[in-house]
Every structure is written in structure tokens, then in C-alpha cells.
Amino acid sequence: MFVRATATILHADLDSFYASVEQRDDPRLRGEPVIVGGGVVLAASYEAKAYGVRTAMGGRQARALCPRAIVVPPRMSAYSDASKAVFAVFKDTTPLVEGLSIDEAFLDVSGLWRIAGTPLEIATKLRGEVASRVGLPITVGVARTKFLAKVASGVAKPDGLLLVDPEAELTFLHPLPIERLWGVGTVTAAKLHALGVHTVGEVAGLGEAALVSILGRATGRHLHALAHNHDPRHVDTGHRRRSIGSQRALGRRQRSTEELDAILAGIIDRLGRRLRAAHRVCRTVVLRMRFADFTRATRSHTVAEATDHTETLLATARILLADALPKITADGITLLGVSFTNLQDDRSVQLALPFDQQSGRALDTTLDSVRDRFGSASITRAALLGRDQGLSVPLLPD
């Protein structure tokens, strides 16, 4: 296994991206608590976060926590332009860039010692270039592994720079809370906390066998490796998404079955266009829900053959939604999301025409073709007419 001897991986992450763009473009917002989005918080400046405001929080709750917050509407085109400008800086720094989202990326700067200096010098220059050319603050973590570089940038936020010395990696990592480990969410953290495990070092001390018995084979082995900073992954410039997804925050008001179906159809339509534009097909549809009692649920179904056909994917998602309707009716729903996973290149599989299970006839794919050729507005579902379909956030290519 190849292991780097020096810290040559950078994780660069823009700080409170949407809110920082708003503060950059409007001097009156600088130093003020800024919330992007009204009904649901899309982003919050660090001044607003100091009051407890968080992304995806309801707007009413956010304003109660921070009454003096300035709420601004989102400007997706401005965020997209800023992202492109930042990625231009990344690519001027090194050809080895792996984008993770529109506001963060891994960079491999090995081999640049002679022409650009040490990794720390390169990271310092990168932050200066983003500030001068784009006008945004960015935090950079530098480490020997991708995992540790990302952890370092998280620790260094906001607007910071942190190099993890290869000789002191575990000294840096082990005192950190377990939530710093990739894959440790609310459920996993609760299981470990119940056992008195609160730091990464305590996870490392459990041993792989104990972690597997507590969390299962895949999660246990994964966390054991990360707790010892075992991460051999390279910066992958040809990286493609393993899944594509979209979600819609719904607020706390009651939603009818018909309204939920229309929202679901709109999400599937958008994801289907992204799937075909990227020449991908999927086999698994995942439905994600957050309920009004703050619990979450996930449902998934894998179809027999990979497909990019909208109606097939929508029919699958509808089955998953129907299964959750008793919970939704009882407790309400505040977020609905869909992901397509098990993606493949559509040129690597032979796509058969989708069939209707009842009639046995091939389904018409003309609507997909028309939408893809002439745009989403060329043909619209009747159920979606006059309905707000939510924001389309800027994304990296699929």
C-alpha cells in the first residue's frame, strides 16, 4: 500500500459560502449576522452562527435565536460564478484537483516543491489568491491523508490554515470528538457515547473487533481505520459522483398526499434530467425524510435493471413514499429528499425500453427526450403547474 511520507494534500473549504458571497457583494452586511433564505436557512454567516443559527433550520427559529439577523434572498447565479472563479484558482495551483462540492476540493501538491515551494507555502498562497481574485475567505487543511486534511480544515475554521505534522498525526487526531470521524452521525455517536466513548482516541482504543461488534462490519472497520489515520485514497481528478440527489425543505405546515406527490415528481424530474445529461443510469432509488418530531427515516429500492427513465424512477419513489405515509400523516414531514445510487455509465450497459408491469407494453420515453432537448419548461406535469418547485442550487458536474 502506498503511504505518503509528507503532508502534500490540501483540503480547501470556503467559509459559510453563500453568506460570504452576500457579505462580499454588499458592504453593509460585513460583520453583521446574515441569513440566506427566509423559510429555511440555506446559509448563515459566522456572526449568525454565534447565536446558534444553523443551515436547514427553520426561518422562524433562526430569527428567534438571532433577532438582529439580516435575512437576504439567495442568488444562485452569484454563487455559481464565485465557485467557478475559486476553482480557477485551484487549477492554477495544481492540475490535481478533486472537487467535492461547489465550495470545497482536495488538491494534491506533491511534486511542486521546486516551482511553488512547500505545501504550507502553497496553501498560504492559495488563500491569498482566493482572497484577492475572488474576495472570499477560505480555510485550508494540509495533511498526509485526505481524511486528516479535511479534519484539519474543520478545526482551522473560519478563515484559517492548519498543517498536521506527519510526526504528530495521532497526537492531533485522538483528542478530537468522535463526530470528526467521517461516517459518525447522530445514531453512531449515540451508540458510542452510551459506552462512554467520546474522543477519536477512545475509538482507536476499542480495537477493530469491538467496533465491528458494536457498529457492524463495514462501519466498524471504517472507523477503526480512520481513528488510526489509515486512508490510502489519492486525489482523484476523474472522480464522478457515486450518487446524485436533491431535497426539499417543507416547513412545518401539513402537506396533503397530492401535494407531496407533486413535490416528489418535481424532484424526480430534475434528477432524471441530471442523470441523462451525465450519461448515467441508476439501479437504486433512496427516499429520505425528516419528520416534524425531528426523527428521520430512509427508504430504498433497487430495480431489476439500471435505468434513466423518469417514470420508472418516479413509480419506484412513489412506492417508497406510500410506505411512509402513516408516519407522515401522524407526525408531519419537514423535508423530502431523493437520491439515485448504484450509478453506472449508460454506455456500459444496454438499456432496454421500460415496460409497464400491468399492460406489458413499452412505456413512452418521448417526454424525457423533449424535456432534455428543449428544457424542463417545454413540457410540465399538470400537477406542477403553479407550484413552487424550490431552489435549484448550483452543483459540480455529475
Secondary structure, 3 states (H helix, E strand, C coil): CCCCCCCCEEEEEECCHHHHHHHHHCHHHCCCCEEECCCECCEECHHHHCCCCCCCCEHHHHHHHCCCCEEECCCHHHHHHHHHHHHHHHHHHCCCEEEEECCEEEEECCCCHHHHCCHHHHHHHHHHHHHHHCCCCEEEEEECCHHHHHHHHHHHCCCCEEECCHHHHHHHHCCCEHHHCCCCCHHHHHHHHHCCCCEHHHHHHHCHHHHHHHHCHHHHHHHHHHHCCCCCCCCCCCCCCCCEEEEEECCCCCCCHHHHHHHHHHHHHHHHHHHHHCCEEEEEEEEEEEECCCCEEEEEEEEEEEECCHHHHHHHHHHHHHHHHHHHHHHCEEEEEEEEECCEECCCCCCCCCECCCCCCECCCHHHHHHHHHCCCCCCCHHHCCCCCCCCCCCCCC
